[in-house]
Amino acid sequence: MTLVEVLCQEFKLAPWQVEAVISLLDEGNILPFIARYRKEAHGSLDDTTLRDLNDRLTQLRNLQTRRDEIASSLKKQEKWTEELQAALDNAATMGQLEDIYRPYKPKRRTRAMIAREKGLEPLADTLLLQLTKAKTSEELCEDFLDAEKGVNTPEEALQGAMDILAERISDDASVRAKLKSLYHQTCQVQTKASGEEDSVYRMYYDYQEPLRLMPSHRVLAMNRGEKEGFLKVELVVDEQQVQRIIQQEYVAHTGSIATQYVVSACEDAYTRLIAPSLDTELRNDLTDKAQQAAIRVFALNLKPLLMQPPVKGKVAMGLDPGYRMGCKVAVVDATGRVLDTAVVYLTKSQAEAAAAKTKLEALIRKHHVEIVAIGNGTASRETEQFFVDVMRDMNLGRALSYMVVSEAGASVYSASKLAAEEFPQFDVNLRSAVSIARRLQDPLAELVKIDPKAIGVGQYQHDLKEAELDEALSGVIEDCVNAVGVDVNTASPSLLSHVAGVNATVAKNIVAYREENGAFASRAALKKVPKLGPKAFEQCAGFLRIPGGKDSIENTGIHPESYAAAKALLNRFELTPAEAATGMLQKEAELVGYAKLAKELGIGEPTLKDMIRELSKPGRDPRDELPPPLLRTDVVEMDDLVPGMELKGTVRNVTDFGAFVDIGVHRDGLVHISQMAQRRVNHPSEIVRVGDVVTVWVLEVEKNKNRISLTMRKPPEKINK
């Protein structure tokens, strides 16, 4: 099948859709731009499908490149045949290609090579035929004994011949394919303790599970346990079945003396060559699949984390808890500008705690703080309790609330070059407090400054292939930033660099131009930015917003290429932008009909619908449509928890085996996948995502292990009531 045919079959798409996407990508268009502004070309495929299609396209092209490399090598070796061409053409994976190439691949010096140099290949051929009339090994080998070549005995000759046969059997693509099938169907992954030492891997000290059923998180856990020296991992398969498969191909049972040597060669081929090779290959495949699954989980978690609803228009205080170094405090205004900073000591002495209380109250009153973000790191519990007491004493009611936020990555950011450039006047600790405060105001704008791997969602991220993880997470960030849109007059270079078509250099140039020439009054003015060429402008313009500009259309997701159509649309119904924003445009368009209206304007229906949506809600932020974050005004202790207690919590992380939920006790509780619904759940992501506010019930509290088990399945007594 052609590349297009493969993609059509796998993605259930029409050829014209696949061809359009390939063409758009090859023209240098960025995925968010293709998803948003070229819907007519590809049939309104969503960004996830487009990204998966692009990844698979890259994979298939890499496969073809390797296929061409192998073909070229075989032709140079003068080994090229029509059979090999057909086999290569039919190979659907890298593994299949490499199995075909294995017999012809340049090898380091092997036992078989040495045997061939001694002239023993004809003897190997004789053995394989199993038709010799020789009755003894001496008769069989008499023509191959040669002291000069180092073949002094029949045993040496036969060993060399069997080495040649073992290598042939090992290189047989058909045999390897059948054995791989057997492994996939019957192989067990077995783990044992490598010593007496206790560890977090104790559940794997005597463990066995079918290879085909191994979930990704267990694969990665076993790999880590093995790497750290706590586990021994091996693949176990029925060797009798293995030998039956191999010997069906090579043992003729003619009654010849040669048969026994062929059997020995089969056994040696598996034990010495095939088994180690398959173990490595299958474990690598298992690990690759587990890593891909973990990367998908990470990306799945990252998106809702970045897309958390912002807390807009509120002065915020960030508290970065600590013992010895104190609690770092930063107050930022509604735009994120730093108003004040301080360091207070909550845990050292009564006098210092009293001074800290006075200082916090003064900052809250001075700057009219409305919301407080408390980092969840060291001393978070004490800081939270302290602040709740401050809130109660101030008696501000609901005018002041707080939220414990993940400070994952805050220390990484605060020590970064970016943070030093942004806040040269503050030390590292105070920068962290600023970051924590801003995470509530605009999670996306703040979190894009941090390496996604440091954000703390997902599973086993430090064991994953860095390049693949970075690529996947960059794609998620890109999709989120472009879905929200960016205010070109306030955005940081970090945020701008994730806009379609804008690289780090152009992002810095945009900010530099803005600082030198004042705020951008129109998108067209971006064309004056150094190194922002026509193609980059085409890609980025629709995602950049200009609030408060001369024309409200500049604060929408309408691309400049469609401005004329948008104005014609408003003129069609004699509406001003302000009138369109009241919902009148939507009503008028529905009366006329989208198909007719699109034809009149010379645009596609998808573009028309997007245009109407944008004009109806200029400055629209898709995050505003999501449920707000769970804010607290009190604190719950772990000691307060009892089985059956009903609580509200925020999902902090989703893994293959469950979800971790913040219920306000500093220690996240685990909702195991089996406790998420009354029905069978294939993956926790079917039920929850990061940032979701969920109702849970306490199942069990293990204080000695600092472990909380939760359920989302309503207890029967609650249902009955």
PEFEN-V880612 format. One line per field, one symbol per residue. phi: phi as a letter, one per 40 degrees, with the letter a starting at -180 (. if undefined). burial: # if it has 16 or more other C-alpha atoms within 10 Angstrom, else .. Layout:
phi=???
burial=???
This chain:
phi=.cdcccccccbfbcdccccccdcccccgccddcdccbbcccbgfccccccccccccccccccccdcccccdccccccfbcbcccdccccccbbcdccccccdcbcdbccbccccccccgccdccccdccfbcccbbccccbdcbcacccgbcbdcccccccccccdcdccccccccccccccdccbcbcbbbccacccaccdcbcabaaddcbcccccdcccdcccccgcbbbacbaccccdcccccccbccfcgcccdcccdcccccdcccbcdcccdccccccccdcccccccccdccccdccccddcccgbcbbbbbcacccgccbbbbcccgcccaaabbbcbcacccccccccccccccccbfcbabbbcccdgccccccccdccdcccfcgccbaaacbccdgcccccccccccccbccbcdcccccccccccccadccccccbddcccgbgafcccccccccdcccccccdccdcccgbcccbccdccccccdgbccccdcccccccccbgcccacdcccccdgccdcccdccdcccbbcgccbcccbbcccdcbdccccccccdbfbcdccccchccdcccccchccccccdcgbcddccccccccccbcgdbdccccdccccbbabbcccccbdgccababccabbcbibcbcbgbgbccbccdcbcacccbcadccbbadgccbcbbccabbccbfbbbbbbcdddccccc
burial=...#.###....#...######.#....#################.#..##.##.##..#..##..#..##.##.............#..#....########.......###.##.####.##..######.....#.##..##.....#.##.##################.##..##.###..#######..........##..#.##...###.########...####.###....##.###..####..####.###.######..###..##..##..###.######################..#########...#########.#.#..#######.....#..##..##.##..###########.######.###.##........###############....##..#....#######################.##########..#....##.##################.#############..######.##....#####..#..#..#...############....#########.#..##..##......#..##...##..#....#..##..#..#####..###########.#.....##.#..#..#..#..#.#..############################......###..##############......#######.......
